[in-house]
Amino acid sequence: MLRLPDTKKRGREILFVYGQHSSLERWWGIVQAFNDMGAVTMPDIPGFGGMTSLYKIGLDASIDNLADYLAAFIKLRYRRKKVTIFGMSLGFVIVTRMLQKYPDLVGRVDDLISVVGFAHKDDFTFSKRRYWFYRLAAYVFSKKYTALVYKVIFTRPFLLRMGYSRTFNAKEKFQNVSGDDFKQTMDMEIHLWKINDIRTQMRTGYEMLALDNTKKRINLPLIQVASKKDRYFNHVKTEEHLRAVYSDFKLYYSKDPNHAPTIIADKKAASPFIPPELKKELSSRRRRTK
């Protein structure tokens, strides 16, 4: 867990729940930017960031079980305090499922922000062929022994250095990156593939590709931060499905056109991902509630 105190006395407790292929270090820059708005806590998620996976204790790494983990974390960490939750991509999916399963936590959330989050499998922009390829591959490699095969074969450092930057899902990360930045980015990618549990990544990936989080309403307004050139999601469909879940919806576009900041982004590089209008709104609301 990473904890940054509220040195500016903003009075806001922020919980950041990251997405797939993550670690505390990978999100250090954006968490520093969040820290301008209050105290920030970022926990590792079981199976990510080097944290022991749920499979080690006999549980599936399902979104339901990860939602249970997050609910327990909030109850232990915040007790009866109000908390602002930022959920990033998969992290937001887990947050939504948690609030659906634990309605007693809804009243503990003073602001809920989705960062490129979604609620339904139809929100993806993949072609039908690509979608079914990803879904089938994720299902196959979410099993115990096939996940081991994937780890042994496909996450070897020399293979990742040879071809990973040219794959569909990694092109954006390496776009316009060269020299030392390319080396640092690749080194971080190899580190993430090494420390993240493949089976957990594949299981959560499969569930995201089969997702329908719209079956139960949540009595909370939602702020959505979207990326104009997000290569994963259709903004119109995403808004439609999020409106079906939450009591109100407000959309802000990030100044960063990509799905996420680079994996080696410092505070300066990550800050454009947080819309200044959102910072202003949260700061104003906190002042009114003091």
Rosetta blueprint (number, residue, H / E / L):
1 M L
2 L E
3 R E
4 L E
5 P L
6 D L
7 T L
8 K L
9 K L
10 R L
11 G L
12 R L
13 E E
14 I E
15 L E
16 F E
17 V E
18 Y L
19 G L
20 Q L
21 H L
22 S L
23 S L
24 L L
25 E H
26 R H
27 W H
28 W H
29 G H
30 I H
31 V H
32 Q H
33 A H
34 F H
35 N H
36 D H
37 M H
38 G L
39 A E
40 V E
41 T E
42 M E
43 P L
44 D L
45 I L
46 P L
47 G L
48 F L
49 G L
50 G L
51 M L
52 T L
53 S L
54 L H
55 Y H
56 K H
57 I H
58 G L
59 L L
60 D L
61 A L
62 S L
63 I H
64 D H
65 N H
66 L H
67 A H
68 D H
69 Y H
70 L H
71 A H
72 A H
73 F H
74 I H
75 K H
76 L H
77 R H
78 Y H
79 R L
80 R L
81 K L
82 K L
83 V E
84 T E
85 I E
86 F E
87 G E
88 M E
89 S L
90 L H
91 G H
92 F H
93 V H
94 I H
95 V H
96 T H
97 R H
98 M H
99 L H
100 Q H
101 K H
102 Y L
103 P H
104 D H
105 L H
106 V H
107 G H
108 R H
109 V E
110 D E
111 D E
112 L E
113 I E
114 S E
115 V E
116 V L
117 G L
118 F L
119 A L
120 H E
121 K H
122 D H
123 D H
124 F E
125 T L
126 F L
127 S L
128 K H
129 R H
130 R H
131 Y H
132 W H
133 F H
134 Y H
135 R H
136 L H
137 A H
138 A H
139 Y H
140 V H
141 F L
142 S L
143 K L
144 K H
145 Y H
146 T H
147 A H
148 L H
149 V H
150 Y H
151 K H
152 V H
153 I H
154 F H
155 T L
156 R L
157 P H
158 F H
159 L H
160 L H
161 R H
162 M H
163 G H
164 Y H
165 S H
166 R H
167 T L
168 F L
169 N L
170 A L
171 K H
172 E H
173 K H
174 F H
175 Q L
176 N L
177 V L
178 S L
179 G H
180 D H
181 D H
182 F H
183 K H
184 Q H
185 T H
186 M H
187 D H
188 M H
189 E H
190 I H
191 H H
192 L H
193 W H
194 K H
195 I H
196 N L
197 D L
198 I H
199 R H
200 T H
201 Q H
202 M H
203 R H
204 T H
205 G H
206 Y H
207 E H
208 M H
209 L H
210 A L
211 L L
212 D E
213 N L
214 T L
215 K L
216 K L
217 R L
218 I E
219 N E
220 L E
221 P E
222 L E
223 I E
224 Q E
225 V E
226 A E
227 S L
228 K L
229 K L
230 D L
231 R L
232 Y L
233 F E
234 N L
235 H H
236 V H
237 K H
238 T H
239 E H
240 E H
241 H H
242 L H
243 R H
244 A H
245 V H
246 Y E
247 S E
248 D E
249 F E
250 K E
251 L E
252 Y E
253 Y E
254 S L
255 K L
256 D L
257 P L
258 N L
259 H L
260 A L
261 P L
262 T L
263 I L
264 I L
265 A L
266 D L
267 K H
268 K H
269 A H
270 A H
271 S H
272 P H
273 F H
274 I L
275 P L
276 P H
277 E H
278 L H
279 K H
280 K H
281 E H
282 L H
283 S H
284 S H
285 R H
286 R H
287 R H
288 R H
289 T H
290 K L
